[in-house]
Amino acid sequence: MTGKKSFECASGKEHTFVVKQAKLIQVEILDGAEDKFLPNNGSQFVNLDRDNKWVDNKSVTSLGRLGFKPKIYVKFDLPGVSEFTLKAIPDGKNPSYTDDEKTRNSLFKFIEEEKTYQTESSGELVISDAFLSVGGKSTFHFEIKDTQGTTLQTKKLETLRKIFVQQIKMTGDAGKSAAGSIGTVESEYKKQGFVIESLPEKTMPEMENIGANDSASYKSAVKKAYQSSDGKKKEPYSLVVGYTSHLAVKTSGRQLSKTNVSVGPGSSAITINVAGPGKTNPAVRTKYLWQEIVSGESWFESASFKDATSGVVTAIDEKYCTAIAVNAANPNASSKVKIDVSKLPRGTGTVTLKVTWVDRMRAGLSFGGSNLICVCTKAWWKNKSSAQQNEVIIHEIGHKIGMVPGGTGKLPDKTDTFYDSSKGHVGTHCHHGIPAGQARYDSATDAALSDCVMYGSTNSHSAFCEHCSVAAKKQDINSGWPAL
């Protein structure tokens, strides 16, 4: 744009000259150096800081692709200070944040209002404070406008998050049956705007089961292997996926009895059903004996007979008590005990059996306050396939990134199919596919109806439902996770 100015010379004659106003001619996204520009639309890893340790020349090609504040170069055609405005423009179907979400977490915002800048005297400026939201699968470009109305746009950037997965497998059977690949995990999280990079595996000594009282020893053993792993170098964005055979929780001292029993020579053996309420779901009544889970640990505690007439109590040896398999296909799953009472003195009375049973089996665990996940290679004495283990890893990583959000703290809003521990399972989960408004969501019928990987138990689904998919895209993982 030009303008006219006049002045009077010493002779008193008026002269008119043309003044040219500077015009915006170039806007670029910097690609790691102040003289290198992003040649095409690119990716922005919004959770990683600008550090060369993240540049692998594969997914992350330069320092410029790191952080949620990409640098933008602006140039006018003339030197001098020129004013212009900048804002970010969303492209495509970006996940939308509510006002409540942006109030709870400022990193959910992007620079959507025009902000005014001035070039340096050279007519150029590198902007370093323009910001994008830290969710994934959002595409933006920046729009720059000068005071004459010239508007230019940058290349487009798609926001991504990167997570490094450090697998630590056990020696022995647990290691042999651990997932051979986590390709399904990588694929599902890619849909949600995450790049999952699997690091070289490490090993640790075998532990047959991680029960309720084994967490400390398990974490200690994993930590020892983790210290020399590549995952240690990728903190705070590394997650540790450990494995074990079972993740079973036992309950000891459970007393069962049968009254009006005739015992003594020639008496028929009796059968006692193993049943009782569980700790997490009282509706689950059938229990299975604690057998073939940890070497040397038995389900049997004691057995006795009390004569109804004399009151005499006679101990029954363990060898006369036999666990009965539910079916031949799974011989270690026993919910009944047959007791031979023919070796007792003749009489009538009550047989009491005290056992240790399986309160519950868990498919995986997300250890709070650390970057550790544990996945079992067996459940209910049956091997879990790689596909089933991938399903569990997707679920447990989901918990690490903030799934299923309840609309508190820095998390996204509560999803429509959210349920918490008061309605079944430990933690927050998703009941997509199950009718809403139920008192609980953890029955066998519910498990069959559920169709989201964030349901509270394994259900053969490895994908996020429509609600959880949006929530996963919106999550903020910029703080990473505390290390073991």
matplotlib code that plots the C-alpha trace (Angstrom):
import matplotlib.pyplot as plt

x = [0.0, 1.2, 0.5, 1.3, 3.2, 4.1, 6.8, 8.0, 11.6, 13.8, 12.6, 9.1, 8.0, 5.8, 6.9, 4.9, 6.4, 5.1, 5.5, 5.3, 3.8, 5.3, 3.3, 3.1, 4.8, 5.8, 4.7, 6.3, 6.4, 10.0, 11.4, 14.0, 16.1, 15.4, 16.3, 14.6, 10.9, 8.4, 8.1, 4.7, 1.9, 3.3, 2.9, 3.4, 4.2, 2.5, 3.6, 7.3, 9.5, 12.1, 14.9, 17.2, 16.7, 13.2, 14.4, 14.6, 14.3, 11.4, 8.3, 10.0, 12.0, 13.2, 13.1, 10.5, 8.0, 8.2, 6.0, 2.6, 4.2, 5.5, 7.7, 6.3, 8.3, 6.7, 8.3, 7.3, 8.6, 10.2, 12.4, 10.9, 8.4, 5.1, 2.1, 0.1, -2.3, -2.1, -4.5, -4.8, -7.5, -8.8, -9.0, -11.3, -13.2, -11.1, -12.2, -14.1, -13.4, -16.1, -15.7, -15.7, -12.8, -10.8, -11.4, -10.1, -7.1, -5.6, -3.7, -7.0, -7.0, -5.5, -4.8, -8.2, -8.4, -6.4, -3.2, -1.3, 2.5, 5.1, 8.0, 11.6, 13.3, 14.3, 10.7, 10.8, 9.7, 9.8, 6.8, 7.4, 4.3, 1.5, 0.0, -2.1, -4.3, -2.5, -5.0, -4.4, -5.8, -6.4, -5.3, -4.5, -3.0, -2.0, -3.5, -1.5, -3.0, -1.3, -3.0, -3.8, -5.8, -3.2, -3.8, -1.4, -1.6, 1.0, 1.2, -1.1, -0.1, -1.7, -1.3, 0.0, 1.3, 4.1, 4.4, 7.3, 6.4, 9.1, 8.1, 9.7, 9.1, 9.7, 11.9, 10.1, 6.5, 5.3, 7.9, 7.3, 3.5, 3.8, 2.5, 4.8, 3.7, 1.8, 0.8, -2.9, -2.0, -0.1, -2.8, -5.7, -3.8, -2.8, -6.5, -6.6, -3.7, -0.9, 2.3, 3.3, 7.0, 7.9, 11.4, 13.8, 12.6, 14.2, 13.7, 13.2, 12.9, 9.6, 6.8, 3.9, 1.3, 0.9, -1.6, -2.9, 0.2, 2.8, 2.8, 5.9, 8.1, 6.9, 7.6, 11.0, 11.9, 10.6, 12.4, 15.7, 15.3, 13.9, 16.9, 19.1, 16.4, 15.8, 12.5, 14.5, 15.9, 12.5, 11.0, 8.5, 6.8, 7.7, 5.2, 6.4, 4.4, 5.3, 3.9, 3.2, 1.3, -1.7, -3.0, -5.2, -6.3, -6.9, -9.0, -8.0, -9.9, -13.2, -15.3, -17.8, -19.9, -22.5, -24.9, -26.6, -23.9, -23.6, -20.0, -18.1, -17.3, -19.4, -20.6, -20.7, -18.4, -20.0, -19.6, -19.3, -19.9, -17.3, -19.5, -19.6, -19.7, -16.7, -15.1, -15.8, -19.1, -21.2, -23.5, -20.7, -21.3, -19.4, -15.7, -12.8, -10.2, -6.7, -4.7, -1.9, -1.4, 1.7, 4.0, 3.7, 0.5, -2.6, -6.2, -6.7, -6.5, -8.4, -11.3, -13.1, -16.2, -18.3, -20.5, -23.9, -24.4, -21.1, -19.8, -16.4, -14.5, -12.3, -9.8, -10.1, -6.8, -6.2, -5.6, -9.4, -10.4, -10.3, -10.9, -13.4, -12.8, -15.7, -14.8, -11.9, -10.9, -9.8, -8.8, -7.5, -10.8, -12.6, -15.6, -16.5, -14.7, -15.4, -14.7, -14.2, -15.9, -15.7, -12.6, -14.2, -15.9, -19.5, -21.8, -24.0, -23.0, -21.4, -18.4, -16.5, -14.1, -11.7, -10.2, -8.4, -10.2, -9.8, -11.7, -11.1, -8.8, -7.5, -6.5, -4.3, -3.3, -2.4, -0.2, -1.1, 1.6, 4.0, 4.4, 3.9, 1.3, 1.1, -0.6, -1.3, -0.5, -3.1, -6.5, -8.6, -5.7, -6.0, -3.3, -4.2, -3.5, -1.4, -4.6, -6.2, -3.1, -3.1, -6.7, -5.6, -2.7, -4.9, -7.3, -4.5, -2.8, -6.2, -6.2, -2.7, -3.8, -6.9, -9.6, -12.4, -12.6, -15.0, -14.9, -12.6, -9.2, -7.4, -9.4, -12.0, -15.7, -17.4, -18.4, -22.0, -21.3, -19.0, -19.4, -17.3, -16.5, -19.9, -21.5, -19.0, -15.3, -12.5, -11.9, -13.7, -15.0, -17.3, -20.7, -21.2, -23.5, -25.2, -28.5, -28.0, -29.4, -28.5, -27.5, -24.4, -22.6, -20.5, -22.7, -21.9, -24.8, -23.3, -19.9, -21.5, -23.2, -20.3, -18.5, -15.8, -12.2, -12.7, -15.3, -14.3, -13.4, -12.1, -14.8, -13.0, -13.1, -9.8, -11.3, -12.5, -16.3, -17.5, -17.4, -14.1, -12.5, -13.2, -12.1, -8.8, -8.1, -8.7, -6.5, -3.5, -0.5, 2.0, 3.1, 3.9, 4.1, 6.3, 9.0, 9.2]
y = [0.0, 3.5, 6.9, 10.5, 13.0, 16.7, 19.0, 22.5, 23.0, 26.1, 27.8, 27.6, 25.1, 22.3, 18.7, 15.5, 12.0, 8.5, 6.6, 2.8, 0.9, -2.5, -5.5, -9.0, -11.4, -14.6, -16.7, -20.0, -22.7, -23.1, -26.6, -26.6, -23.7, -20.1, -20.4, -23.8, -23.9, -26.7, -27.8, -29.5, -30.1, -31.8, -33.2, -31.5, -33.6, -31.4, -33.4, -33.4, -30.5, -29.0, -31.4, -33.1, -36.4, -36.7, -36.2, -39.6, -38.6, -41.0, -39.8, -36.7, -35.1, -31.9, -29.7, -27.7, -30.5, -30.6, -28.8, -27.1, -23.7, -24.1, -21.2, -19.1, -16.8, -13.6, -11.3, -8.0, -6.7, -3.7, -3.2, -1.3, -2.0, -3.4, -4.5, -7.7, -10.1, -13.9, -16.6, -20.4, -21.8, -25.3, -27.5, -30.6, -32.3, -31.4, -32.6, -29.7, -28.6, -27.1, -23.9, -26.0, -28.1, -25.1, -23.5, -26.6, -27.0, -24.0, -26.4, -27.4, -23.9, -22.7, -19.2, -18.7, -14.9, -12.6, -11.4, -8.4, -8.4, -6.1, -7.0, -6.1, -3.3, -5.8, -6.3, -9.9, -11.6, -15.2, -15.8, -18.3, -17.9, -18.9, -22.1, -25.1, -27.3, -30.4, -33.0, -35.3, -35.6, -31.8, -30.0, -26.3, -23.6, -20.1, -17.1, -13.8, -10.5, -7.2, -3.8, -3.5, -6.6, -9.0, -12.4, -15.4, -18.9, -21.3, -25.0, -27.3, -29.1, -32.1, -32.5, -35.8, -37.2, -39.7, -42.5, -44.9, -48.4, -50.4, -54.0, -56.0, -59.7, -62.5, -65.5, -68.8, -69.6, -66.1, -64.7, -67.4, -66.6, -62.8, -60.9, -61.3, -58.0, -54.9, -54.0, -53.8, -51.3, -49.1, -49.2, -48.3, -45.5, -44.1, -43.5, -41.4, -39.2, -41.1, -42.5, -45.6, -46.5, -49.9, -50.1, -53.1, -55.5, -56.3, -59.3, -59.9, -63.1, -65.0, -64.3, -66.8, -64.4, -60.8, -60.8, -58.0, -58.2, -58.7, -55.2, -53.9, -56.9, -56.9, -53.2, -53.6, -56.4, -54.5, -51.4, -53.2, -54.3, -50.9, -48.9, -50.1, -49.9, -47.4, -46.5, -44.9, -42.5, -41.5, -40.3, -38.9, -40.2, -43.9, -46.5, -49.8, -52.9, -55.8, -59.3, -62.2, -65.5, -64.7, -61.6, -63.5, -62.3, -64.9, -64.9, -67.2, -68.7, -69.2, -71.6, -74.0, -76.6, -79.3, -80.5, -83.7, -85.8, -89.5, -90.6, -93.8, -97.1, -97.6, -94.0, -92.2, -89.3, -85.9, -82.9, -79.3, -76.4, -73.6, -70.5, -67.1, -63.4, -61.7, -58.5, -56.4, -57.9, -59.7, -61.0, -63.3, -66.4, -69.3, -69.4, -71.4, -73.0, -71.5, -74.2, -74.3, -70.6, -70.3, -73.3, -74.7, -72.8, -75.0, -74.3, -76.6, -75.2, -77.7, -80.0, -81.5, -83.4, -82.5, -85.3, -83.9, -86.2, -86.2, -82.9, -84.5, -82.9, -85.1, -83.7, -84.9, -85.3, -83.3, -86.6, -87.3, -84.0, -83.8, -80.7, -81.5, -79.8, -78.0, -79.7, -81.7, -78.9, -76.8, -79.3, -76.6, -74.7, -76.3, -75.1, -78.3, -80.5, -84.2, -85.4, -89.1, -89.5, -93.3, -93.3, -91.4, -93.1, -93.7, -90.9, -88.0, -84.3, -81.4, -81.4, -78.1, -77.2, -74.2, -73.2, -70.5, -69.5, -67.1, -63.9, -62.6, -62.7, -59.5, -59.2, -56.2, -53.5, -49.9, -49.0, -45.6, -43.0, -44.6, -45.5, -49.2, -51.5, -55.2, -57.7, -61.4, -64.2, -66.5, -66.0, -68.7, -71.1, -70.6, -68.9, -65.5, -64.9, -62.0, -60.4, -60.7, -59.2, -56.3, -55.7, -55.4, -53.2, -50.8, -50.7, -50.1, -47.4, -45.9, -45.5, -44.0, -41.3, -40.4, -42.7, -42.9, -39.1, -38.0, -34.3, -33.4, -31.8, -31.4, -34.2, -33.8, -33.8, -36.9, -39.2, -40.2, -43.9, -43.3, -45.5, -45.7, -48.3, -47.7, -49.4, -52.2, -52.9, -50.9, -47.5, -45.5, -47.4, -47.2, -49.0, -48.4, -51.0, -51.7, -50.0, -46.9, -46.4, -49.7, -50.1, -52.1, -52.8, -55.8, -58.9, -61.6, -60.2, -56.7, -58.0, -59.7, -56.5, -54.1, -53.0, -50.6, -51.5, -49.3, -51.6, -52.9, -56.4, -58.0, -58.3, -59.2, -55.6, -53.7, -50.4, -47.3, -46.6, -43.3, -41.5, -42.8, -42.2, -38.5, -38.4, -40.1, -37.6, -34.7, -36.0, -33.9, -36.0, -33.2, -33.9, -37.5, -40.1, -40.4, -43.1, -46.3]
z = [0.0, -0.7, 0.7, -0.3, 1.8, 1.1, 2.2, 1.4, 0.4, 1.1, -2.1, -0.8, -3.5, -2.3, -3.3, -3.0, -2.7, -2.3, 0.9, 0.6, 3.6, 4.4, 3.4, 4.9, 2.4, 4.2, 7.1, 8.0, 10.8, 11.8, 11.6, 14.3, 13.2, 12.6, 8.9, 8.3, 7.4, 7.6, 3.9, 4.2, 6.6, 9.7, 13.2, 16.5, 19.6, 22.1, 25.3, 24.6, 25.5, 23.0, 23.8, 21.3, 23.1, 21.6, 18.0, 16.4, 12.7, 12.5, 14.2, 15.5, 12.7, 14.4, 17.5, 15.8, 16.1, 19.8, 22.3, 22.1, 21.2, 17.6, 16.4, 13.6, 11.3, 9.9, 7.3, 5.7, 2.4, 3.9, 7.0, 10.0, 12.7, 11.3, 13.2, 12.5, 14.2, 14.7, 15.7, 15.4, 13.1, 13.8, 10.7, 10.3, 13.1, 16.1, 19.6, 21.2, 24.7, 26.9, 28.9, 32.1, 30.7, 29.7, 33.1, 34.9, 32.6, 30.7, 28.5, 26.8, 25.2, 22.0, 20.7, 19.2, 19.8, 17.6, 19.3, 18.1, 17.4, 15.9, 13.8, 14.8, 12.8, 10.2, 9.3, 10.6, 13.8, 15.2, 17.4, 20.2, 22.4, 20.1, 21.5, 20.6, 22.8, 24.2, 23.1, 20.1, 16.6, 16.3, 13.2, 13.2, 11.0, 12.0, 10.3, 10.2, 9.0, 8.5, 9.0, 5.3, 5.3, 3.7, 5.2, 5.0, 6.4, 7.6, 6.9, 9.0, 12.1, 13.6, 17.4, 18.6, 21.9, 22.3, 24.8, 25.2, 26.3, 28.2, 28.5, 31.3, 30.9, 33.5, 33.0, 33.1, 32.0, 32.5, 30.1, 27.5, 27.4, 27.5, 24.5, 21.5, 20.0, 21.2, 17.6, 18.6, 21.3, 19.0, 16.4, 18.7, 20.4, 17.0, 16.3, 19.5, 18.5, 20.3, 18.9, 21.0, 20.7, 22.0, 23.5, 23.7, 26.3, 29.7, 31.9, 35.6, 37.8, 37.7, 40.1, 39.7, 41.1, 42.1, 44.8, 47.1, 49.3, 46.6, 45.1, 47.0, 46.1, 42.5, 42.0, 43.6, 41.1, 38.1, 39.2, 39.3, 35.7, 34.7, 35.9, 33.0, 30.3, 27.5, 29.3, 32.1, 29.5, 28.2, 31.5, 32.3, 29.1, 29.6, 30.8, 32.1, 31.1, 33.3, 33.2, 35.6, 35.4, 37.6, 39.2, 41.7, 45.0, 47.7, 50.8, 53.7, 56.6, 54.8, 56.8, 55.1, 56.8, 56.2, 59.0, 59.8, 58.2, 58.9, 59.2, 59.9, 58.2, 55.0, 54.9, 51.6, 50.8, 51.1, 48.8, 50.1, 47.6, 47.8, 47.9, 49.5, 48.8, 47.3, 48.6, 45.5, 44.4, 47.0, 44.2, 43.0, 45.1, 43.5, 44.6, 43.3, 45.5, 45.7, 43.9, 41.3, 41.5, 43.7, 44.2, 47.7, 48.5, 49.2, 49.3, 52.3, 55.8, 58.0, 58.2, 61.2, 62.3, 65.4, 66.8, 67.5, 70.5, 72.3, 71.1, 70.3, 67.5, 65.3, 62.8, 59.2, 57.4, 54.2, 52.2, 52.7, 51.1, 47.3, 45.1, 42.3, 39.0, 37.4, 34.1, 32.6, 30.3, 33.3, 36.1, 38.5, 38.6, 41.5, 43.4, 45.2, 47.8, 48.2, 51.8, 52.6, 56.0, 56.2, 58.3, 61.1, 64.2, 63.5, 64.3, 63.1, 63.2, 61.3, 59.0, 58.9, 56.2, 56.3, 52.9, 51.0, 47.9, 45.0, 45.7, 42.2, 39.2, 37.7, 34.0, 34.7, 37.1, 36.9, 39.8, 41.1, 41.6, 39.2, 35.5, 36.1, 34.6, 35.2, 32.8, 33.6, 31.1, 32.7, 34.2, 35.9, 35.1, 31.3, 29.1, 27.8, 24.1, 22.8, 21.6, 25.0, 26.6, 24.2, 25.2, 28.8, 28.0, 26.1, 29.1, 31.7, 29.6, 29.4, 33.1, 33.0, 30.6, 32.7, 31.5, 32.3, 33.1, 35.8, 35.1, 38.0, 38.3, 34.9, 33.3, 30.5, 31.4, 32.6, 29.7, 29.2, 30.0, 33.0, 36.1, 39.3, 42.0, 43.6, 40.6, 40.1, 39.5, 41.1, 39.6, 36.9, 33.8, 30.8, 30.5, 26.8, 25.3, 28.6, 29.5, 31.6, 35.1, 36.6, 40.2, 39.1, 35.8, 36.7, 36.1, 33.5, 31.4, 31.5, 30.5, 27.4, 26.4, 27.0, 23.8, 25.1, 26.1, 29.1, 30.6, 34.1, 33.0, 29.8, 27.2, 24.0, 22.8, 22.2, 20.9, 22.7, 22.3, 20.7, 24.1, 25.3, 22.0, 22.2, 25.9, 25.0, 22.2, 24.7, 27.5, 28.7, 29.4, 29.4, 33.0, 32.2, 35.0, 38.1, 37.7, 39.7]

ax = plt.figure().add_subplot(projection="3d")
ax.plot(x, y, z, "-o")
ax.set_aspect("equal")
plt.show()
